[in-house]
Each structure stands twice: as C-alpha cells, then as structure tokens.
Amino acid sequence: MGRLVPAVTRALDILELFLEGDGTLSAPDITRKLQLPRTTVHELLTTLAARSYLVPAPGRPGHYRLGVRTYQLGSRYAEQLDLAAEGQQVAREVAETCDETVHVAILEDLDVIYIAKVDSIHAVRMVSAAGRRLPAHCTAVGKMLLAALPADELDLRIEEAGPLDAMTHHSITDPEALRAALAVVRERGIAVEHRESNPDVNCVAAPVRDGTGRVVAALSISVPVIRWSEQREAELAELAAKGASDLSVRLGHRGGHR
C-alpha cells in the first residue's frame, strides 16, 4: 500500500463538503469546516475550478458549487452499476452475519422477482432460487415494494391484478386488508411476513433506494419458524435494514429517507 497524498486527500475533503447543506460553499466556509490554512484552501479551490470540478455559484459571489466534471464522473459510475451483482454481494454479507437465507427482489406488476439470493448454511432452510416470481402481497419483499408505490398506482395494480390468490391460509387475499397491512409497513419502514408464502417460513424485509431516493428493490431475510421469535425478528429487522441501506449506498443513495 502506498501512502496517502495529503493534497489529494484535502481536495477530496473539499468536494465531499458539497454533499451537505444546499451545495454551495465559500472559501471561508471550507477553511472553517476543515481547519485548513486559507492559502491552502484557495489553491485547492483554484485547481478544482480550473478542472471543472467546482464552478462559481450563480448569484452568490465568492461561493462555489459542484461542476460538470463531478456529474460526468457520477454518471459513469451509475452506468456501471448492476443491481443484481451489487445485491448479490450485499446479500452474501448479510447472510454471513445471520446464517439465514437472504434475497433481493424487484417489483413487476403485482409480483416480485428475486434477482439475488444467498442460502442459509443450516440444514433446515428456505428453498428458493434467483429468478423466481411470487405474488407480491404474499411476501415481505413484495409488501415492502408495494408500500412504496403512490396510492393511485397501487390501486391500479390491485385492480388490474384481479383476485388476490393465497399461497397459504395465512396469505392476505382482501384488498382492504392488504392496504391496511401496507400502511403498517410504511409506518415501520420494515415489512414482516408470517407464513404467508410458505407455511414454515417467516421473513422480514427493508427497502433499497437508488440515487434519486426511489425504492427500486427490497432485501429480505427468511427464517424457518422453528428459529423464529420476537427477539429474533427484531434482530433480523435491524440487520435487513442495515443491509438494504448498504445496498442503497452502493446504488448512489445518500440518505434522507426512512
């Protein structure tokens, strides 16, 4: 490993300051926040502006905002993102922590499609596969994704789907009951499934957001009921939320949503 270059580190520290607040800063602001010499700050700002990483903020003399070069770099990064590949990596990390089956799924119409999956190491475990499609209303990931839809879009999807089929006798089949369940999901920020898609499995799920803050997927942890308890549910809900947050960060999300 080579040593860190102080000038580069300071330049990056300056750029990262623009991720906060309203995205505009002056040289005195930066000097105060980073506790750097004024001369150093001015030299770094001059260099970053010359390379189009910073530009003068319109209507605010002496202030800067991020320039087009940072947008170009961010766009290139976004082009290289692969939700399935990133999801598989995060699912693996979560599974290594809890030793349970972890999925990442997306929503299509009123179904979920699993795009990433890591199996539990236990002999008794949920059996599934990436690429599998299930009714969204019967799964924790599905309820998480449905809860993120605007009300009018949710109503349209429910109407177009017709009767809600049951996978087990615990499945929700009444549209009003589903809407009530989704309201709870929105309030908690976590979705829970108790034997609704598999009579022997419970599940928790959390939302995955992209760089715009939009929910694009959900990450879930599935556990056989023999290893389930209220305490375990709370632990796994926290772990699912962290895993979903980690995946969101990989997709460019900066926070600010529950």
N, C-alpha and C positions, 0 to 999 in steps of 0.2 A: 504493500500500500504506500503510495506517495503521500507527501504532506499536503495539508490544505493550504491553498494560496489565500492569504489574508485579503488582498484586494478583490479577488473574485467573491469571496465569502461576504464581504461588505456590500458589494454590488447586488448580490442576490438578496441580502437582508433588506436593502432598499426596495427592490422590486416587490418583495413579499409584503412590505408595509402597505402597498396599494391594494391588497386584498381586503383591507379593513376599511371601515367608515364609508365615506362617499366616494372613495377612489381618487381623491385629489390631495396633494401634499405640497408644502413649500419646503425650501431648504432648511429654515429654522425648525419646522416640524420634524424633519428627519434627523437633524442634529440632536434635538431634544430626546426623541424616541430611542435613538441608537447610541446616544452618548459618544458621538464621534466628533473629531475636530471639524470646525467649519470648513477649513480649506479642503480637507479630505472629501467631505460631502459635496462641495461644489465641483471638485474634479470628477468625482464619480457621476454626478448628475450631468455634467457636460459630456462625458463619454457615453452614457446611456442615451442621452438625447441625440448625439451625433449618429448613433447606430439605430435610431428609431424605436428604441425600447421605451422611451419616455417622450412625451410631447407637451408643449405648454397647454395648460387648461384654458379653454376659451372663456373670456370674460373674467378671468381671475389672475391678474398679473402676479408673477413670481411663483405661481403654482404649476404643478405638473400632474399629468395623468398618464396611464399606460398607453404606449404607442402601438402602431400596427404590427410591429415585429412580434410582440407578445401574443397578439391574436393569431398570427401566422403559425407560431410555434404551438399554441393551444389547438388550433385546427388540425395540424399534422398529428398531434398526439391523439386527438379524438378519432381521426381516420384509422388509426392503428388499433383502436380498442376492439376487443371481441368479447361480448357479454358472456358467451358460453365459456370461453377459455378463462376469463377472469373469474367467473362464477365457480368454475371447477377448482381453481386454485384456492379461493376463499373457503369453499365447501370442504376441501381437504383439511384446511387449517382448523375449521370449526369441529369437524369430525374427530380430529386428533385430540381435541380438548375434551370432548364429551363422550367419545366412543359410541356414538349413535349415528343413525343414518341421516344425512343432510342432503337437501335438494335445493336447487334454484329453479324457479319456474316463471314463465311469462303467460300473459292472458291472450286468448284468441276467442273472440265472440263470448260465449259463456263457458268456455273450457279453459283449463290450464294445460300447458305443455312443459314437461320437465326438460330443461336444457343442460343441467349439470346434476351429478349425483355421486355421492361417496357413501359406501356401505359401512354399516356398523361392524365392529370386529366381533360382536357377540354371536353366539350360535343361534339364539332366538333374536330375530331382527325383522324389519320390514323388507319385503321383497318387491322391488320395482326396477325401472330402467329409464335412462335418459331417452327422451323422445316419446314417452308415454303420455297419453292425453286422458284427463279425467274431468268430470263436471266440476266447475269452479266452486259451486255452492256446497260441495261435499268435502272440501279440503281447506286447511288453514291457509295455504298459499293463495288459493282461489278467493277466499273471503277477504284476505288482505288486499288483493288486487282489485276486487270488486268494490271494496270500501273506498278506494282511491278515485273511483270514477265520479264525474259530475252526476248529480241526481237524475238529470234528464237522459243522459247516456245510459245510466244503469237501468232506468225504467224501460228504455227502448230495447236493451239487450234481453231483459227478462221477458218482455212482451214477445219479442221475435223468437225466443227460445222455446216458448210453449211450456207445457207442464214440467216442473222440476222433478226429475227422476231421483229415486232413492237408491243409494248403494248399500246401505244398512238400515235397520229400523231406527237408527239414531239420526239419519240424514234429515236435513231441513227440506221440506217439499212445498211449504206455503210461502208465496212471495212476500207477504207482510211479515212473517216470522223471519225471513231472510233479511229484509230491510232493517228490522229491529236488531238482529244479530250484527249487521254491518255497522249500525250506529254505535254499538258497544266497541267494535273493532276500532272505529275512528277515535273514540274517546280514549281507549287504552294505548293505541299505537301498536298493538300486538293482536294477532289472531290466534285463536285456540280451536282445535278440533278434537272432540272426544268420540272416537269410534264412529265417525260419520262416513268415512270412505273405506274403512277396514274395521271389522268388529273387534280386532285385537290390538289396535294401534291408536295412540293419541299423538297430537302434533301441535307445535307452536310455530308461528311464522312472523317475520318482520319485513317491512318494505325496503326495497332497494331503489334509490333515486339516481338519475343521471345528472349531468352538469347543469341542467335547467331547473332541477328540483322536482321533475316529474317522476312519478313512480313507474318504473319500467319492468320491474321483476319483484319477486319475493323470495326470501330464503327461509327454509323451514328445517326443523329438527323433529324427526319421527321416532317414537319410542313405544315398544310393546307395553301394554297396560300393566304387565307384571313388574315393570321397573318404573312405574309412574306414581307420583304422589304430589300433593300440593307444593311441598318444598321443592321437589324436582322440577315441577312446572315453572316455578318462579326462577330457578337457576337457569333452566333452558331458555326461558323467555329473555332473560338478560343476555345470554350467550348468543341467541339468534339475533337480537337487536344489535349487538356488537358486530357480529359477522356481516349483517346487512349494511351496517354503517361503513365497515371496512371496504366492502364491495362498492358501495356508493362513492367512496373517496377515490377508488380506482377508476370509476367512471366519470370523475371530474366534479363530483358534488362537494360543495364547500360547507354544508350545514345550513342551519336556519330553519329546518323543518323538524317537527316532532318525529 
